Amino acid sequence: MIGTGLIGGSLAMALRKAGWRVTASDRDRGALRQAIRRGAASRACADPREAVRGASVVVLAVPVQAMVGVMRRIAPALSPATTVTDACSVKGPVVDAAARILPWPRMFVGAHPMSGRETSGIGAALPGLFRGRACIVTPVKGTSPLALARARRLWRAAGCRIVRLSPARHDRIVAAVSHLPHAIAAALVRTGLRDPAASRVFSGSFRDMTRIAASPPGLWDGIMHANGRELARAARAFSRELALQVREAGRPGPRLRRMLARSAAARKRLGVPGR
C-alpha cells in the first residue's frame, strides 16, 4: 500500500480484516507508525521500492498530482507478475501515466472507490469506509485478465461492489456526480457567507449542502485540475439547469413544480446515499 491517508489507510485496514498481508509505505514516517498502531499494516517501509518488491498487488493510494512521481519511483522494483492498481478520483491521466512509465502496463488496472470523508489522514481511516460502495475499475485494451481479476478481488475484499467503465466515461460521469458537487459546495460557501450575519443564521440545508467544502483543499485542487475539461462540461450543464429553474421561479404556472417533482422522484429512486 503506497500511501496511508484516509483512502489508503481505510483500504489497508479493510484488507487486514479480510486476512490480507499488507505492507505500507508513506513519505510521512509518523503516518507509517500510526498505520502500524491502528492495524492498517503488519509491515512498514519508508522506501516504496522496498515495499513493492515481491508483492502480488500494489495499490497506489496517493493524490493524482503525486502519481507520476510514485510510478517512476517504484517502476524499477516491479516484477512482471505484480498487479498495480490505484484509488485516484481521475482515471484518464493516471491510465496514460501507467502506460508511459510502468514496465508492464498491461498489469495496471485503474480503480476508483466511490467513498470518502471530509476529513483526511490515517487518523480518519475506517475499515468499513468502502462497505457497500461502488468501486469503478477501468481496464483498457491489453489489460491482463489476471490483473483485472486480482484488482476486482481486492476491492471486493474491502466491501465494494464493482462497476466497470472506460477511463473516459469514468471521468465524464465522476465529474458530474463527485467533482462538480465539491466545486458547487465551495462556491456556495463563498456565496452564502458574503454577509457576516449569515454565519449566525444558516440552516440545515446550507450545512448539509456545504459539508464537503471542508475537504482537504490540496487534494481537491489537484483532482479538479486533472479533470478540468470534464468538470467544465458538467458545470455548463448544471448552469443551464440552474438558470432554467431560476427562470421558472419568476413565472406563473406549474412548470417549476413539475421540475422539482421530477428531481425529487429521481433522488428517491437512488435509495440510501452511496448505495
PyMOL commands that set and color helices and strands:
alter all, ss='L'
color gray80, all
select helices_A, chain A and resi 6-17+29-37+48-52+64-77+92-101+105-107+122-124+145-157+167-192+198-201+204-214+217-226+228-249+255-269
alter helices_A, ss='H'
color red, helices_A
select strands_A, chain A and resi 23-25+43-45+57-60+83-86+108-113+134-138+161-164
alter strands_A, ss='S'
color yellow, strands_A
deselect
rebuild
show_as cartoon
